[in-house]
Amino acid sequence: MAQETSRDVGPIVLLGPPGAGKGTQAKRIMEHYSVPQISTGDLLRYNVAQGTELGQAAKAVMARGELVSDDLVCTMVRERLKQPDCKRGYILDGFPRTAAQAGWLDALLDSKLFDNSRPTRAWPIVIRLDVDYNQLLLRITGRRSCPTCGRIYNVHFQPPRTDEACDSDGSKLVTRNDDRLEVIQPRLAAYQEQTRPVADYYQRTGRLVSVNGDLPVDDVTDQIYRVIEDHHA
């Protein structure tokens, strides 16, 4: 499909558990529509690295071993959305994480902040990647990476030619700590607990669209493009 760089696509929110493929799909949407991907994790790291006022406040909170507050995260998001590259649209990655953040985002998009910088106000296109729980476990716990070249494999779906060795340089593949079963099960449980209210919020407003994340990557991408196109039809 050819790149689409002229129309306004508006905000896109991707929901889905760890291992659902959000990162892969976000990059494809970003390239296809030429809009930025806005990750709250990246924003936090950028502000801390740059020593901005927001970054200094966040760094102090993290140094105390506490979670960065909604107020700080939302302020970082608001400042980022004012940038010129967001005018035609953007993909929000890792935000909103709570129903309160979803409500804040709606209020922001409906506010006067964007009157002079947006041709029209647009509610987010909210796409949830639905993946079977057992499939998720296979995707995550089967992941292996090469410590030398960074190439990613999956022992179930995309195994290396030689067991546990990189095809490119023969390095012994490693399992990230985050991909271990004892780590991922609590993460999936936490995701369900925290994110279900976000999905419920968008379901109530009639904006939640589910796509089948169990399908091959290209088929999932095609579903997402159709959702975006239908939204603007």
Beta strands, then each sheet from edge to edge (+ up, - down):
strand 1: 10-15
strand 2: 37-39
strand 3: 89-93
strand 4: 125-130
strand 5: 143-145
strand 6: 152-154
strand 7: 208-212
sheet 1: 2+ 3+ 1+ 4+ 7+
sheet 2: 5+ 6-
end
